[in-house]
Amino acid sequence: MSTVIEEKARELCETIVAQPEWMSIRNRIDAFLSDDATRGQFDAVNDKGRSLHEKQHSGVPLNGQEIADFEKQRDALLKNPVARGFLEAQDELHEIQHSVQKYISKTLQLGRVPTDADLKEEGSCGEGCGCHH
């Protein structure tokens, strides 16, 4: 059984990468990965956001200047077309992954191939998904 499942999983992967949207996603990710300045900008914003989150989580109040500096860095990052393209590509990848996981999860949950109605049911995708349905 696992050989058949692996074959079908491989076919699904081939289908995903054959989609026209896939090349656009890959191009935006590759553009980001090859742009050292944008990656540095992205890392700096993430590091600053993480630092502020940890500070706030530990009960230390944030001052207005820290928040303003972070927002300024984040806004500059979002104005960078390479960074914005990368973030959009990440979102698109998440949507693909979420769709595939939803089908598989529903199949395993129901013991049959889900219908469109099954898939439209509101509810969580499962613990740790992060989609907040």
C-alpha positions, 0 to 999 in steps of 0.5 A, a space after each residue: 500500500 505504501 508504494 502506491 501512496 508514495 507513487 500518488 504523492 509523487 504524482 501530486 508533487 509533479 502536478 503542483 510543480 507543473 502549474 503555471 503559478 509554481 514558476 512564479 512562486 519559485 522565481 520570487 523565492 529565488 530572487 529573494 534568496 539571491 539578494 543579500 541586501 534584501 535578505 539582510 533587511 528581512 532578517 533585521 526586521 524579523 530579529 527586531 520583531 522577535 526581540 520586541 515580542 520576547 521583551 513584551 512577553 517577559 513583561 517589559 513594557 515597550 516604548 514608543 520609539 522601539 515600536 516606531 523603529 520597528 514599524 519603520 523597518 517593516 514598512 521599508 521592507 514591505 516597500 521592497 518589491 523583492 521582499 514583498 514578492 517573497 512574502 506573497 510567494 510564501 503565502 501562496 505556498 502556504 495556501 497550496 500546503 493548506 489545501 493538500 493537508 485539508 484534503 488528506 486530513 478530511 480523507 483520514 477523518 472521514 474514511 472516504 474522499 471528502 466532498 466539496 461540502 465536507 471541505 467547506 465545513 468551518 473548523 480548525 485544520 488541526 492542532 498547530 495549523 495556525 490558520 485560526 479557522 
